[in-house]
Amino acid sequence: MNTHRWPSDKILSRETLLERFGRPREGRLVFTNGCFDILHRGHVEYLHQARTLGDALVVGVNTDASVEGLKGPGRPVVSQDDRAMVLAGLESVDAVTLFHEDTPQALIGALLPDILVKGGDYAMDQIVGREAVEEAGGEVKVIPFIQGRSTTDLLQQIRAEPS
C-alpha cells in the first residue's frame, strides 16, 4: 500500500497551516523560511539538518513579489508555485506555506514554532522572529552555511558560461 502523500498536499494556506501545526500541538515543530530559488544541495542538506531537530518541519517560502523586492529584478528564477512544489517533494519537509510579506515575522508570530532555524549566513541578532519564539519558550538555531552552495553562486556560474 502506498502511504506517500502527493507533494501538493503539503502546500498549505496560512489558515490551514495554523490549524494543523499551531498551538497547542504534540511534538516539537521546527520552522525555517527562505526564497529557495533554484533548489540545490545546500538547501537539501540544510532542510534535512533542520528536520532532525524536531518532529515536523514547516518551510515558509517568499512569494515571487517578495523575492523580487529582496533580490531585485530578474529574481526569482523559479516561480513560487514551482518552488513550493519542489520543497514539498522533499522527505524532510512536512509542510510548505507561502508568505507575501518582506519578512516572515507575522507568520512566525502566529505559528510560534518550538525551534526556529536559519542558515549560518545569518547572525543571531538578524534572525526575524527570534524574539517571539524565545518569549514563547522556543529555541533559535543556526545551521552552518555550506560554502559554495548557494543560488547566487549557481547564477554567477550560469551567467559566466560562454553562449
C-alpha positions as CSV (number, residue, x, y, z in Angstrom):
1,M,0.0,0.0,0.0
2,N,1.3,3.4,-0.9
3,T,1.4,5.7,2.1
4,H,3.2,8.6,0.4
5,R,1.4,11.9,0.1
6,W,1.4,14.0,-3.0
7,P,3.7,17.0,-2.6
8,S,0.8,19.3,-3.4
9,D,-0.9,18.0,-0.2
10,K,1.9,19.5,1.8
11,I,1.4,23.0,0.4
12,L,-0.9,24.8,2.9
13,S,-2.6,28.2,3.2
14,R,-1.6,30.1,6.4
15,E,-5.1,29.3,7.9
16,T,-4.7,25.5,7.2
17,L,-1.1,25.6,8.4
18,L,-2.2,27.1,11.8
19,E,-5.0,24.6,12.2
20,R,-2.6,21.7,11.7
21,F,0.6,22.9,13.3
22,G,-0.5,25.8,15.6
23,R,-0.6,25.6,19.4
24,P,-1.4,23.5,21.3
25,R,0.3,20.7,19.4
26,E,2.1,17.5,20.0
27,G,5.7,17.2,19.3
28,R,8.4,19.8,18.5
29,L,7.7,22.0,15.5
30,V,10.7,23.3,13.5
31,F,10.2,26.3,11.2
32,T,12.5,27.8,8.6
33,N,12.0,30.2,5.7
34,G,13.6,31.5,2.6
35,C,13.3,32.2,-1.1
36,F,14.6,28.7,-2.1
37,D,15.1,29.9,-5.7
38,I,16.8,27.2,-7.7
39,L,16.8,24.4,-5.1
40,H,20.3,22.9,-4.7
41,R,22.3,20.6,-2.5
42,G,23.0,23.3,0.1
43,H,19.2,23.7,0.6
44,V,18.6,19.9,0.8
45,E,21.3,19.4,3.4
46,Y,20.1,22.4,5.4
47,L,16.5,21.2,5.4
48,H,17.5,17.7,6.4
49,Q,19.5,19.1,9.3
50,A,16.6,21.3,10.3
51,R,14.2,18.4,10.3
52,T,16.4,16.3,12.7
53,L,15.8,19.0,15.4
54,G,12.1,18.2,15.9
55,D,9.1,16.2,14.9
56,A,7.9,18.2,12.0
57,L,9.4,20.8,9.6
58,V,7.4,23.7,8.2
59,V,9.0,25.8,5.5
60,G,7.8,29.4,4.8
61,V,8.6,30.4,1.2
62,N,8.7,34.0,-0.1
63,T,6.2,34.8,-2.9
64,D,7.5,36.0,-6.2
65,A,6.8,39.6,-5.4
66,S,8.6,39.3,-2.1
67,V,11.7,37.7,-3.7
68,E,11.8,40.4,-6.3
69,G,11.7,43.0,-3.6
70,L,14.5,41.3,-1.7
71,K,16.8,40.2,-4.6
72,G,16.0,42.6,-7.3
73,P,14.7,42.4,-10.9
74,G,15.1,39.0,-12.6
75,R,14.5,37.1,-9.4
76,P,13.1,34.7,-8.7
77,V,14.2,32.5,-11.5
78,V,11.7,29.8,-10.4
79,S,8.0,30.7,-9.7
80,Q,6.6,30.5,-6.2
81,D,4.3,27.6,-7.1
82,D,7.2,25.6,-8.6
83,R,9.5,26.4,-5.6
84,A,6.8,25.3,-3.2
85,M,6.1,22.1,-5.0
86,V,9.8,21.1,-5.2
87,L,10.2,21.8,-1.5
88,A,7.1,19.8,-0.7
89,G,8.5,16.9,-2.6
90,L,11.4,16.6,-0.1
91,E,11.0,13.9,2.5
92,S,12.4,16.2,5.2
93,V,9.7,18.8,4.7
94,D,6.3,18.2,6.4
95,A,4.5,21.4,5.2
96,V,5.2,24.4,3.0
97,T,3.4,27.8,3.1
98,L,3.9,30.9,1.0
99,F,4.2,34.4,2.6
100,H,3.9,37.7,0.7
101,E,5.4,40.0,3.3
102,D,9.0,41.1,3.2
103,T,9.8,39.1,6.3
104,P,8.1,36.1,7.9
105,Q,7.6,38.0,11.2
106,A,3.7,37.7,11.2
107,L,3.8,34.0,10.1
108,I,6.3,33.1,12.9
109,G,4.4,35.1,15.4
110,A,1.2,33.2,14.6
111,L,2.8,29.8,14.4
112,L,5.2,30.1,17.3
113,P,7.4,27.2,16.4
114,D,9.3,25.3,19.1
115,I,12.5,25.7,17.1
116,L,13.3,28.5,14.5
117,V,16.2,27.7,12.2
118,K,18.2,29.8,9.8
119,G,21.4,29.2,7.9
120,G,24.8,30.2,9.0
121,D,24.9,33.3,6.8
122,Y,22.7,34.9,9.5
123,A,23.9,36.3,12.8
124,M,21.6,35.6,15.7
125,D,20.5,39.2,16.0
126,Q,19.5,39.2,12.3
127,I,17.0,36.4,12.6
128,V,13.5,37.6,12.1
129,G,11.0,36.2,14.7
130,R,13.7,35.3,17.2
131,E,12.2,37.4,20.0
132,A,8.7,36.0,19.6
133,V,10.0,32.4,19.5
134,E,12.2,32.8,22.6
135,E,9.5,34.7,24.5
136,A,7.2,31.7,23.9
137,G,9.8,29.3,25.3
138,G,11.2,28.2,22.0
139,E,14.8,28.0,20.7
140,V,16.6,29.6,17.8
141,K,19.3,27.5,16.0
142,V,21.7,28.5,13.3
143,I,22.8,25.7,10.9
144,P,26.3,26.2,9.4
145,F,26.3,27.6,5.9
146,I,27.8,25.3,3.2
147,Q,30.3,27.4,1.3
148,G,29.9,27.4,-2.5
149,R,26.4,26.0,-2.3
150,S,24.1,29.0,-2.9
151,T,21.7,30.1,-5.5
152,T,23.7,33.3,-6.0
153,D,26.8,31.1,-6.7
154,L,24.9,29.0,-9.2
155,L,23.5,32.0,-11.0
156,Q,27.0,33.5,-11.3
157,Q,28.3,30.3,-12.8
158,I,25.4,30.1,-15.3
159,R,25.9,33.7,-16.3
160,A,29.7,33.3,-16.7
161,E,29.4,30.4,-19.1
162,P,30.0,31.3,-22.8
163,S,27.0,31.1,-25.0
